[in-house]
């Protein structure tokens, strides 16, 4: 079996990409359970044939898994970790060394986050990044959404507040729904970031049909908020572009759109392949999702 190349781990800056790549490889090889499952009780000696076979199977999978992890470490790190006898012990030792950023640090990064005043597609990427920071900081979903409303463009943040209420709780799903609708309207950055406080400056054009140039910014924003708050939801998710033939489409739908437990074999492979196609800039924002379906949904939301 031809295996994809994994860049060797040589320090904390490489850890996230390395970890996800190794997980994809060991799931592909069918030995990922060695990272988490303990050695079967006993050594198989003097036991029945079933127990002996289980012990031999575990020992082989553990050796293969441990070997693949070790081969992806740099020459500098290998002597420090080769002493661990099992794949699970080795995996935990590496996580203990490199997976250490505390929720407090993530909270500080979330609090310091500010949106760059760019075009709509950039706005959606930034929302995904801010949401990832909030989750890493272990903030509740409604707390993340509420904080972002004060940072988002006025036309988005105010519309989220208008739509939230007893029957429509504040949350990131509502933030995404409103932000995607605004971006899909074709609004330009010069209007997206306008606020009512900017006064009655004369604007050429508008970001929603029916607005006249002589109308002031405050009125345009208010009418835009009303439209966003009342319009129906946008169409649903897209299919993977690569799922062209019937068999791949059926497999893709089953894994991406069904709720499956984290660690399920097909799910882990699908999640790993998606993460492998993300850039180093985007990977940290999406690696936190435990299943392929959870990962696929925000990627779809971030594309309008």
C-alpha positions as CSV (number, residue, x, y, z in Angstrom):
1,X,0.0,0.0,0.0
2,X,1.4,3.4,-1.0
3,X,1.4,5.8,1.9
4,X,1.4,9.6,1.7
5,X,4.5,11.4,3.0
6,X,4.3,13.0,6.5
7,X,6.6,15.8,7.4
8,X,8.6,14.8,10.4
9,X,7.7,16.3,13.8
10,X,10.6,18.5,15.0
11,X,8.9,21.0,17.3
12,X,5.7,22.6,18.6
13,X,5.0,24.5,15.4
14,X,4.6,21.2,13.4
15,X,2.5,19.3,15.9
16,X,-1.1,19.9,14.8
17,X,-0.4,19.1,11.1
18,X,1.8,16.1,12.2
19,X,-0.9,14.7,14.6
20,X,-3.7,14.8,12.0
21,X,-1.5,13.3,9.3
22,X,-0.5,10.4,11.6
23,X,-4.1,9.8,12.6
24,X,-5.0,9.6,9.0
25,X,-2.2,7.1,8.3
26,X,-2.9,4.8,11.2
27,X,-6.7,4.8,10.4
28,X,-5.8,4.0,6.8
29,X,-3.7,1.0,8.0
30,X,-6.5,-0.1,10.4
31,X,-4.3,0.1,13.5
32,X,-5.5,3.3,15.1
33,X,-7.1,1.5,18.0
34,X,-3.6,0.9,19.4
35,X,-3.4,4.5,20.3
36,X,-6.2,4.3,22.8
37,X,-7.1,0.6,23.6
38,X,-5.1,-1.1,26.4
39,X,-3.3,-4.3,26.0
40,X,-5.6,-7.3,26.5
41,X,-5.5,-8.8,30.0
42,X,-2.8,-11.5,30.2
43,X,-0.3,-12.4,27.6
44,X,-2.2,-15.2,25.9
45,X,-0.1,-18.0,27.3
46,X,-2.1,-20.8,28.6
47,X,-5.3,-19.2,27.5
48,X,-7.9,-20.4,25.0
49,X,-7.3,-19.9,21.3
50,X,-9.6,-16.8,21.0
51,X,-7.7,-15.0,23.8
52,X,-4.3,-15.9,22.3
53,X,-5.4,-14.7,18.8
54,X,-6.7,-11.4,20.4
55,X,-3.4,-10.9,22.2
56,X,-1.4,-11.6,19.0
57,X,-3.6,-9.2,16.9
58,X,-3.2,-6.4,19.5
59,X,0.6,-6.9,19.7
60,X,0.9,-6.7,15.9
61,X,-1.3,-3.6,15.6
62,X,0.5,-1.9,18.4
63,X,3.9,-2.6,16.9
64,X,2.8,-1.3,13.4
65,X,1.2,1.8,15.0
66,X,4.2,2.6,17.2
67,X,6.6,2.1,14.4
68,X,4.8,4.5,12.1
69,X,4.6,7.2,14.8
70,X,8.4,6.8,15.5
71,X,9.3,7.0,11.8
72,X,7.6,10.4,11.6
73,X,9.8,11.9,14.4
74,X,12.9,13.9,13.5
75,X,16.3,12.6,14.4
76,X,16.4,15.1,17.2
77,X,13.2,13.9,18.9
78,X,13.5,10.1,18.2
79,X,15.9,9.3,21.1
80,X,13.5,11.0,23.6
81,X,10.5,8.9,22.6
82,X,11.8,5.5,21.4
83,X,11.8,4.4,25.0
84,X,8.0,4.1,25.1
85,X,7.0,0.5,24.7
86,X,3.5,0.9,23.3
87,X,1.9,3.1,20.8
88,X,-0.6,4.5,23.4
89,X,2.2,5.4,25.8
90,X,4.2,7.1,23.0
91,X,1.1,9.0,21.8
92,X,0.3,10.3,25.3
93,X,3.9,11.4,25.8
94,X,4.0,13.4,22.6
95,X,0.6,15.0,23.5
96,X,1.9,15.9,26.9
97,X,4.8,17.7,25.4
98,X,3.2,19.6,22.6
99,X,-0.6,19.8,23.2
100,X,-0.4,22.2,26.1
101,X,-2.1,25.5,25.3
102,X,-4.5,26.3,28.2
103,X,-8.1,27.7,27.9
104,X,-7.0,30.9,29.5
105,X,-4.6,31.6,26.7
106,X,-7.3,30.9,24.1
107,X,-9.7,33.2,26.0
108,X,-7.1,36.0,25.8
109,X,-6.8,35.5,22.1
110,X,-10.6,35.4,21.7
111,X,-11.0,38.6,23.6
112,X,-8.3,40.4,21.6
113,X,-9.8,39.2,18.3
114,X,-11.0,42.0,15.9
115,X,-12.4,41.7,12.4
116,X,-10.4,43.1,9.5
117,X,-12.6,45.3,7.3
118,X,-12.5,43.2,4.1
119,X,-14.9,41.7,1.7
120,X,-17.7,39.3,2.6
121,X,-15.8,36.1,1.8
122,X,-13.0,37.2,4.2
123,X,-15.7,38.0,6.8
124,X,-16.9,34.4,6.8
125,X,-13.4,33.0,7.2
126,X,-12.9,35.4,10.1
127,X,-16.1,34.2,11.8
128,X,-14.9,30.6,11.5
129,X,-11.6,31.6,13.1
130,X,-13.3,33.6,16.0
131,X,-15.6,30.7,16.7
132,X,-12.7,28.3,16.9
133,X,-11.0,30.6,19.4
134,X,-14.1,30.7,21.5
135,X,-14.5,26.9,21.5
136,X,-10.9,26.4,22.4
137,X,-11.4,28.8,25.3
138,X,-14.3,26.6,26.4
139,X,-16.8,29.4,26.1
140,X,-20.5,28.6,25.7
141,X,-22.0,28.9,22.3
142,X,-24.3,31.8,23.2
143,X,-21.4,33.6,24.9
144,X,-19.3,33.4,21.7
145,X,-22.2,34.7,19.6
146,X,-23.0,37.5,22.0
147,X,-19.3,38.7,22.0
148,X,-19.0,38.5,18.3
149,X,-22.2,40.6,17.8
150,X,-20.3,43.6,19.2
151,X,-17.4,43.0,16.8
152,X,-19.2,42.1,13.6
153,X,-20.3,44.7,11.0
154,X,-23.3,46.6,12.3
155,X,-25.6,45.2,9.6
156,X,-24.8,41.7,10.7
157,X,-24.5,42.1,14.5
158,X,-27.7,44.1,14.9
159,X,-29.7,41.7,12.7
160,X,-28.6,38.8,14.9
161,X,-29.9,40.7,17.9
162,X,-33.2,41.5,16.2
163,X,-33.7,37.8,15.2
164,X,-32.8,36.4,18.6
165,X,-35.4,36.2,21.3
166,X,-37.6,33.7,23.3
167,X,-38.2,31.6,20.1
168,X,-34.8,32.0,18.5
169,X,-32.0,31.8,21.0
170,X,-28.7,33.6,20.5
171,X,-26.1,31.3,19.1
172,X,-23.5,30.8,16.4
173,X,-25.9,29.1,14.1
174,X,-27.9,32.4,14.0
175,X,-24.7,34.4,13.5
176,X,-23.8,32.2,10.6
177,X,-27.3,32.3,9.0
178,X,-27.4,36.1,9.1
179,X,-23.7,36.6,8.0
180,X,-24.1,34.2,5.0
181,X,-27.3,36.0,3.9
182,X,-25.7,39.4,4.0
183,X,-22.6,38.2,2.1
184,X,-24.8,36.4,-0.5
185,X,-26.6,39.7,-1.2
186,X,-23.4,40.9,-2.9
187,X,-22.6,43.7,-0.4
188,X,-19.3,45.4,-1.0
189,X,-16.8,46.1,1.8
190,X,-17.4,49.9,1.6
191,X,-21.0,49.3,2.6
192,X,-20.5,46.2,4.8
193,X,-18.6,48.1,7.4
194,X,-20.7,51.3,7.3
195,X,-22.4,52.3,10.6
196,X,-25.3,54.6,11.3
197,X,-22.9,56.8,13.2
198,X,-21.1,57.7,10.0
199,X,-23.8,60.1,9.2
200,X,-25.5,61.0,6.0
201,X,-22.6,60.6,3.6
202,X,-23.7,60.3,0.0
203,X,-23.2,56.7,-1.3
204,X,-23.2,55.4,-4.8
205,X,-25.2,52.2,-5.1
206,X,-26.5,50.0,-2.4
207,X,-26.1,46.5,-1.0
208,X,-29.8,45.6,-1.2
209,X,-32.1,46.2,-4.2
210,X,-34.5,49.2,-4.0
211,X,-32.3,51.7,-2.1
212,X,-31.7,55.1,-3.6
213,X,-28.3,56.8,-3.3
214,X,-29.8,59.9,-1.6
215,X,-31.0,57.8,1.3
216,X,-28.7,58.0,4.3
217,X,-26.6,55.2,5.6
218,X,-28.6,54.8,8.8
219,X,-31.8,54.2,6.9
220,X,-30.2,51.8,4.5
221,X,-28.8,49.8,7.4
222,X,-32.1,49.7,9.2
223,X,-33.9,48.4,6.1
224,X,-31.2,45.9,5.5
225,X,-31.6,44.6,9.0
226,X,-35.3,44.2,8.5
227,X,-34.7,42.2,5.3
228,X,-32.1,39.9,6.9
229,X,-34.2,39.4,10.0
230,X,-37.3,38.3,8.1
231,X,-36.0,36.4,5.0
232,X,-36.1,32.6,4.9
233,X,-33.0,30.5,5.4
234,X,-30.6,30.0,2.5
235,X,-30.4,26.6,0.6
236,X,-28.7,23.8,2.4
237,X,-25.3,22.1,2.1
238,X,-23.3,21.3,-1.0
239,X,-21.9,17.9,-1.9
240,X,-18.2,17.2,-2.2
241,X,-17.0,18.2,-5.6
242,X,-15.1,15.0,-6.0
243,X,-18.2,12.8,-5.4
244,X,-19.1,12.5,-9.1
245,X,-20.0,8.9,-9.4
246,X,-22.8,7.2,-7.6
247,X,-20.8,5.0,-5.3
248,X,-18.6,7.8,-4.0
249,X,-21.6,10.1,-3.6
250,X,-23.4,7.5,-1.5
251,X,-20.3,7.0,0.7
252,X,-19.8,10.8,1.0
253,X,-23.4,11.4,2.0
254,X,-23.4,8.6,4.5
255,X,-20.3,9.8,6.3
256,X,-20.7,13.6,5.9
257,X,-24.4,13.9,6.7
258,X,-25.0,11.1,9.2
259,X,-24.3,11.5,12.9
260,X,-21.5,9.0,13.6
261,X,-19.4,8.4,16.8
262,X,-15.9,10.0,16.8
263,X,-13.4,7.3,16.0
264,X,-15.6,5.4,13.6
265,X,-13.4,3.9,10.9
266,X,-15.0,5.5,7.8
267,X,-15.6,8.7,9.6
268,X,-12.0,9.0,10.7
269,X,-10.7,8.4,7.2
270,X,-13.1,11.0,5.7
271,X,-12.2,13.6,8.4
272,X,-8.5,13.0,7.9
273,X,-8.7,13.4,4.2
274,X,-10.6,16.7,4.5
275,X,-8.1,18.1,7.1
276,X,-5.2,17.0,4.9
277,X,-6.5,19.4,2.2
278,X,-6.7,22.5,4.4
279,X,-3.9,25.0,4.5
280,X,-1.7,25.6,7.5
281,X,-3.7,28.8,8.1
282,X,-7.1,27.1,8.2
283,X,-6.1,23.8,9.8
284,X,-6.1,25.1,13.5
285,X,-9.6,26.5,13.1
286,X,-11.1,23.2,11.9
287,X,-9.0,20.4,13.5
288,X,-11.1,20.7,16.7
289,X,-14.1,19.0,15.1
290,X,-14.2,15.4,16.1
291,X,-16.2,13.9,13.2
292,X,-16.3,14.4,9.5
293,X,-19.9,15.7,9.6
294,X,-19.0,18.3,12.3
295,X,-16.1,19.4,10.2
296,X,-17.9,19.5,7.0
297,X,-20.8,21.8,8.2
298,X,-18.7,24.8,9.2
299,X,-16.6,24.5,6.0
300,X,-19.9,24.8,4.1
301,X,-20.9,27.7,6.2
302,X,-17.7,29.5,5.5
303,X,-18.3,29.3,1.8
304,X,-21.2,31.5,0.5
